[in-house]
């Protein structure tokens, strides 16, 4: 099922993309780029931009309102630091 609410033109990352970045530990970067391009749908440069942020999403808890909790420092910050 294609994601129809992807908002990459203005730099926003949809909840769908955040979920994929936060939870997909097993796909290669190339597989994720292909997935974003086919299911997003989005251009390759946007897909690569998202995959470049993958480690941030795997290592932090990003809440729906954009607040980020870093479990390593046990601190909160705004999501703006990753955009």
Secondary structure as UniProt FT lines:
FT   TURN            9..10
FT   HELIX           15..23
FT   HELIX           29..39
FT   HELIX           44..52
FT   HELIX           54..59
FT   STRAND          61..62
FT   TURN            64..65
FT   STRAND          67..70
FT   TURN            71..74
FT   STRAND          75..78
FT   HELIX           79..82
//
